[in-house]
Amino acid sequence: MKKTMLLLAIIALLAVSCSKHVHKVGTGATGAGVEEARQWYALWGLVALNNVDTNQMTAGAQNYTVETQQAPMDIILNMFTGMVTVYSRSVTVKK
């Protein structure tokens, strides 16, 4: 019984959706420039704790790609911060 519960717990952790949203502006990313930030939320995502300004991260570029996702590092962090209803999400701007 314990092995079955452990197996189900491992499957549940591995099956967590790492949803990713990609937004291309102009022709999308053409260079190698990358800016990364982490957005923090409280109360299961209802209240933003910080402001990630993607416009500032683009530094005036005309063609770029914005990706928001719950990356593997976010999942690890959320295992600990989720106990107090704080969760993170990664924001990446590729120029």
N, C-alpha and C positions, 0 to 999 in steps of 0.2 A: 504494500500500500504506500509506503514512504517513497519507494522508487518511482511509482506512478505519479505521485504528487510532485516529486522533484522534476520528473520529465515534463509534466504539464507546465510547471513554473518556468523551466528553461525554454520551452516552446513559446510560451506567452511572451517572454522577454525578447526572443528572437523575432517574433512575429509583429512586434510593435511597428506601426506604420511610421516610416520616416518620410512623411509627406513633403514634397518639394514643389515650390511654385517658381516658375521661371518667367521673367518679363524681359523681352528684348525691346530696346529703344533704338530707333534708327535701324542700322544694319546689324546691331548686336555687337558683342565684344570682338575687337580686331587685334588688340595688342596683348601684352603680357601683364598689364597692370591689374592688381587685385587689392581690394580693400575689404576687410572683414570686421564685423561687429556682432555682438550678442545682445539680443533684445530680451529683457526680463519682464515677466508678468506675475501678478499675484492673483489670488482667488481663482485659480484654475483658468487663467487667461482673461479674466474680466477687467483687470486694472493693469495698465502699462506702468512699469516702474522706472523706465528710462526711455529716452527718445533717440532712435537711430535715424539720423537724417541722411537718406540715400542721395539726396540732391547734393549735399556737401561731400559725400563720399565719391561722387562722380567727378568732382573738381572741374566742372564745366564741359565735360566730354559730351559730344553729340551722339556717339554710338557706344552703347554699353549694354550689359546684361545684369539684371538684378535677380539673385536667387535667394529665396527664403526657405529654410528647411529646419527640421529637427534632426540635426546631425548626430552621429554616434556619441560625440562628446556631450551633447545636450542631454541625451538619454541617460548617460552616466551621472551627470550633474543633477538631473531631475529626480533620480532615485533618492538623493539625499535632501534636496531642497523641496521636493514634493510633499514631504511630511508637514511643511508649514505653508503649503499651497503656493509655492513660488516655482515657476517654470521658465525655461529659457528656449530661445529659438535663434538660430544662426542666420545672419544676413551677409551675403557676399555680393560685392559689386565688381564685375570684371569689365575692364575698359579695353 
